[in-house]
Amino acid sequence: MMALPANTRIWIAAGVTDLRRGFTGLSALVQTALEHDPLSGHVFAFRGRRGDLIKLLWFDGDGLCLFAKRLDRGRFVWPKVESGTVSLTGAQLAMLLEGIDWRHPVRTADPLMAI
């Protein structure tokens, strides 16, 4: 997992994205469809049609970074809306990248009462 500055916002591009796009194509999508600045320092996440591949676009201050991850099993949990953006926290992004349902995380055990 990359270390993001504390004030970094994470945006999911709702719907399906053609992940054959690279730096230029995804940057243009951020500007036109999401109406954000790709050089803002925020992270923009895109998912392909099958749902097992995700790409993250991030400007780290020196240049654009493009990260990709493909799951061996399962799918990335994605919002049901077809357009727009959804904002995530850093913890939700970490769960998303692990293939965990970030919308409804469930504890494996209930916390014990402190005495």
N, C-alpha and C positions, 0 to 999 in steps of 0.2 A: 504494500500500500504506500502511496506517495504521501509525503508530509505536506499538507496544505496550510497556508497562513490562516490564522483564526478568523479573519473577516471574509473568507472566501465563501461565496454562495455556490450551491450545486443545483443545476437545472437539468431536469429530464425533458427531452423533446418527446412529447406524447405522440403516439401513432408509430408507424413503421417508417424507417429511413433506409434508403438505398446505401448500403455500407460499402459499395465499390468506390464511394467518394473518399477523397483524402483531405489534406489540409485545406485546400482552396474550396472544394465543394462544401465541406462541412462549415467552414467559416462563412461562406455565402448564405448557407441555410440559417446559421445563427443570426445573421444580419437581417435577412428578408422575412423568414417565417417566424422566428422567435423574437425579433426586434430587440436584440441585445448586441452589445459590442463584443466581438470575439477576443479582443485584446484587453478586456476589462479585468482579467485575472480570475474570473469565475470559471467553474468547470461545467461543461455541457456534455450530457450523456445521450447517446443515440443507440437504438436497438434495431436489429435487422428483422426481416419477415419471419424467419424460423424461431427467433427468440433465444438462440443459444450463443449469439455473438453480440458484444457491446463495444462501442467505441466512445472514448472520452477525449474531448478537446479542451486544452487548458493552456493559457498564456502564463508562463512562469516569470515574466519580467524580461527575459532574454530572447524568447521566441516561443512559437507555438509547439506544444507537445501533443502527440496523438498516441493514446494508449488503446490497445485492443485486448479483449479477453473472450475466449470461447470456452464454454462449459463442456466437459466430457459427457455429463449426464444432466438432464433437467433443463429448465429455461429460466431466464431472468424475469423476475416479477416486474410487470410494467403497468402503468395506469391504463384504465379502459377507455379514456377519452381519446378522440382521434386527432385533436390539434391542441396547440398551446403548450404550456410548460407546467411542470410541477417542481417545487423546491424541496430539496432534501437537506438533512443535516449530515455532518461527517459520519456519524454512527450509522445512519440509514444507508449512506453510500457504501460503507464497509460491509453491511449486511447484504446489500444488493449484489456487490461483487463476489460474495461467497455463495450466491444462489439462495439466500434466505429471504422469506417474505418480509420485507421491511415495513409493510403496512400494518401487520399484526404480529409483531414478535411475541413469542410465548416463552416464558421461563420454564426451564426443565424441572425446577423444584421451587416450591413456595419458600419465601424467606422465613426463617425462624424468628420467634419473638425474642427480643433482647431483654435479658433480666438484669 
